Amino acid sequence: MLNPDASYITAEQLKGLTRQDRAHFLHIAPAFVIELRSPSARLSALQRKMEFWIANGVQLAWLIDPEAKQVHVYSPGATPRIETVKLVAGSGPVEGFVLDLEEVWSCFE
C-alpha cells in the first residue's frame, strides 16, 4: 500500500463509499498524486513509485524535485515528461489547477 505526499480524489470516486469508509485510509487509487523528493530519496525509486501509481489507476502524477527544480509529470499512456517552468498546470482530474513552483523552490533555499 502506498501513501502519496498529497492526493486528490474526485467526487465520482467517493460515490459508493460509506461514511465509515471515508473515515479511514481509503483503499482506492486517487485521481491525482504528488510526491515531493526529499534529499535522501533515490530518484529511480520514486520514478518506479510514480509508474506504479499510474499502472494502478492514477490519472495524473507529479514528482516534484526541489533540488533539481523539476517536476516529472506522469499520465497513462504517455512517456513521463520533465517540466522546468515557473508554473505547472494540472490536466485531467485537476484541470485548471496551477502550482506556482517559485513558491515551492523558495521553501528549499
N, C-alpha and C positions, 0 to 999 in steps of 0.2 A: 504494500500500500504506500502510495506517495502522497506527500503533502507539500503543495507549492508554497512559495512565499506569499503570493497573492493569487486570487482566482475570482472568476465571475461566473455565476450560474444564472441562466435565463429563467424567466417566469415559466416558460414552457417546460423546462426541466424540473421545476418544482411541483408542477401539477402531478397529482398522484402520490406525492409524499405526504405522509401523515404529520401532524404536529410533533409527534414523538420522534419520527424520523428526522425532522428538521432540527430537533433539539440536540442532536449528536453529530459526530463526524459523518458527513454524507458519503455514501459508498457509490458515487457516480463520478464520471469524468466531467469536470467543469467545461464550459464553452470556451473559456479563455484563462490562461495561466501566465504568471510572471515568475521567473526565477531571477534572483539577484546573486551574482557571483561574488563570493567572499574571497579575500586574498589567498586563503588556504585551499580553495576548491580547484580541482583539476578541470580545465575546460572540456576535455574529452569526456569525462564522466557526466558533466552537466549536459553536454550535447546528446549523449545517449539517453539521458533522462527526458530531454525535450522530445526526442524521437519516440520514446515510449509513450509520452503523453499523447502525441498526435496519433500514433497507432491505436490508441485506446479511446478515441473519440473526441479529443480536444480539437476545436476548430481553429484556434489561433494561440500561439505560444511565443512569448518574448523571453529571451535570455539576456539580461542586462549585465554588461561587463563594465563597471565603473572605471577600472584601471585602464582598459583599452579605449574607453569612451565609445563603446559599440553596443548595438542591440542586434542580436541574432533573431530573426523572425522566421517562425516555423508555421506552416499550414499544410493541410492534407494535399497530397498530390503535387507539391511544389518543392523545388530544391530550396533549402534554407538560404536566406539572404542576410547580408550584414548591412545595417543602417549606421551611418556616422553623421547624421543630420542633427539639427538643434531640436527638432520636434519629430516625434514618431507618431503616426496616425494609425488608429485601430481600423480594422475591417471586419466584415462578417458580424459576429455577435456583439462587437463593440464599435461598430461603425459610428463615427462622429467623436469618439474618444481620442484626445490628443494628449500625449505626455511631453511636457517640457523637459528635455534632457539636460539643459543647462542647470536647472534646479537640482536635478539628481546628481550631476557631476559635482556641483558646488558642495554637496554634503560629504564628498570624499576627498576634498582638497586639504 
